């Protein structure tokens, strides 16, 4: 069944028109996605950051369609109101752009409303094929971790900034419904946001974008490795989780858990029959 998420797309476009900010966070599992939806987040991205954040891989390039679809299904089962966007992993379109439409369809089959794909040479053509197949596409320019030579701020000089602006304009022209701007100077993000009719969603791109996205594990203080300068920790769950695990170990070791309140009894007459 194809979930076009037309209502969600109209809602994010309306937010650009009215100036209300669009909120987007990543999710990789059912319980987190339930909470994002309850919090009223507009867009839930099943990001290929799954690779480093959840699966312990070195690069987003290492995650495949099987893993992405497995997590996309879990997130889509939880979300009732937000728009679920599936992030096309590197292998889904970069080495074989002709496979892109089929892979995008699989995300829709898993319950996503749209897919996101990072800029690469030939991106506009690939994105157009997916859009022509009836699947909404969110673009992604600036720092594109799947192909970036270095994880650093992009578009700091006029020539590089012009390239990013042109990429964003191309993606709008072929019909993308929104664009992620990752790790670029806020002045450039502002310019792109003013020049595009479709919403820009920033991550490390300053406050002038139409919306913002962060990796939920950074927001929750659960990043096992490095968190970029642009992310913000709204709660520090790591020490809380560590404390809970230590308490559990201690109670089991001492025989304090499970106690009577966490155990079951057998009727005495049944016990006597054993
Ligand atoms: O995979 C991801 O988490 C992303 C966001 C950084 C936008 O692409």
Boltz pocket constraint, residues with backbone or C-beta under 6 A from the ligand:
constraints:
  - pocket:
      binder: B
      contacts: [[A, 26], [A, 46], [A, 47], [A, 48], [A, 49], [A, 50], [A, 87], [A, 180], [A, 203], [A, 213], [A, 215]]
      max_distance: 6.0
